[in-house]
Amino acid sequence: MEYKVKWYQFTGHPDSDSCWSLSVGPDGRIYAAACCERKPGGTVKVVRYNEETDSLEYLFDLAEVVDDPPDSGRATQCKIHYSFVPSISDGILYMATHLSGPPIDLPVYSPWYFWHDERRCFRGSALVAFDTKRDEILWWDTLIPKEGCRCLLHDEGRGLLYALSYPRDHLFVYDIEKRRRRDLGRIGSINSQVLFMDSKHRIWTSSDYGRLIRYDPDRDRLESSPYVLPHNPLFQTGWHSVLYDAVASPDGSCIYAVTWIAHPRLMRIWPEEGEWGAVEDLGPVTQERDPTIPYDTFLDHCGGLTFAADGQLYFVASRWRDPVYNPMSEEHEDREGVVWRINPETLEREEVTTLKRPDAPAQYVSRGAVDHNGDLFFGHVGPSPVGLFKVEMPPDRKREGAHLPIRMWG
């Protein structure tokens, strides 16, 4: 069965060096962030895939929208980091910016060093409400002063946005109607990369030491799990086993999540089972390796979790050439991004296809999504200019409205 893979480069933003956010909007179309976090004065542009022309549309430069010029001397509005969230009732796509891009006249930016420097300090995460029906910016606000938004979640039923801040790693809640934020407290030092919500409107994430963190809005408190998330006991303790990506099952009963650490693990979380839920360890998602040799998380990585119209879980995991553990044949690249499919009932794992860009390896995928037609899309991080992949699904694995139920977190 053929899965056609196509690469769409961000030629409209040649300086783009990362695509940290890719999501399906409330209109069923794919939105992506063409980020520029390494070049001084770099900014993020919001991109949409146009299925009629089979091309990318560059909707706006976010720095212009929020009146934060790239040559201001401050750290720039350089990226949207796991922070596209839809609003189904009114067709709005919310988005929030993150920091790291240096000022126009500096090679790097340190949020700690410049924290008290009014001239240099990042102005703050900009929250933007974009009307996908009219292609119009409705309003914007500062979500978190001085800090970036690492990830965002929308509780549409209660009209609330939740965000993790960087560098302080605090959980914030934002009332959309009142345009008012509240700091719910500090989690740790190492940000989790995702938030998710259960049917009781409780917000879940993870801490530095690999424990689940839960905010219960009815009790108004942050709580920590008594257990540590799955990790490799040969060379890990649970430290830095923070969540990287998470997606709800189609029926909403459980969450599939993967960690942001070397030799990442896939797990299934049942948040409403017992006092602290239940966590199933589904094992490592990348290849075996020598545990005495360090591997960075840009090489050893998994992301892009999404459910397709066939009810199967899809994600992208890295694969690399290793003379002992994975001596791949010559037709393979030294580093590859492999699209995998998992059957939720049997947990059988099957390789679907490989992502390939013509000019560089494609082992790192940030996020994945399914559009209303049922095709897969994946955001990529790599050499400039970056872009996104489309994986065209076979007809028997597609349906109209495949993006529903829609993911409510970035």
Secondary structure, 3 states (H helix, E strand, C coil): CCCEEEEEECCCCCCCCECCCEEECCCCCEEEEEECCCCCCCCCEEEEEECCCCEEEEEEEHHHHCCCCCCCCCCCCCECCCCEEEECCCCEEEEECECCCCCCCCCCCCCCCCCCCCCCCCCEEEEEEEECCCCEEEEEEEEEECCEEEEEEEECCCCEEEEEEECCCEEEEEECCCCEEEEEEECCCCCCCCCEECCCCCEEEECCCCEEEEEECCCCEEEEEEEECCCCCCCCCCCCCEEEEEEECCCCCCEEEEEECCCCEEEEEECCCCCCCEEEEEEECCCCCCCCCCCCCCCCCEEEEEECCCCCEEEEEEEECECCCECCCCCCCCEEEEEEEECCCCCCEEEEEEECECCECCCCEEEEEECCCCCEEEEEECCCCCEEEEEECCHHHCCCCCCCCCCCEC
